[in-house]
Amino acid sequence: MSIQNNKQILIVDDDHLLRNFFSKVISAEGYDAIVACDGDDAISKLDGNDDFCLFIVDLLLPVRSGWEVIEYIKNNNKFKNIPIIALTGLADSFDEINKVKENCDAVLHKGNFELTDFLALINSLVNPVQSV
């Protein structure tokens, strides 16, 4: 479905069921789902791979937090312009919302989203409409 050569989406979540769900949904859309279970695993998947078109990162991760993964992405020239969807299962504070807005392209609340909206969000971030 992606019009770019880069078709890999990195999914970082410590919840096995959610990782599996997101992976299946993304694969069904024609993307290659790459999964990581914690922050260190995510960074190891990023190293040596330039084929990502989107990152989906849980903010609460063991070992290294989602924010640390996002910081790593933003500080890496080959990834800093790739869209990021933050995943959260918690109620966001005002400061957390502002931090997400500053560093991520979208936020997705676990357990409170529609599949069609999720797919539309992915496709809008990966294939933004070009201005004529």
Secondary structure, DSSP 8 states (H G I E B T S, - for coil): --SSS--EEEEE-S-HHHHHHHHHHHHHTT-EEEEESSHHHHHHHHTT---EEEEEEESS-SSS-HHHHHHHHHTSTTTTTS-EEEEE-S---HHHHHHHHHH-SEEEETT---HHHHHHHHHHHHS-----
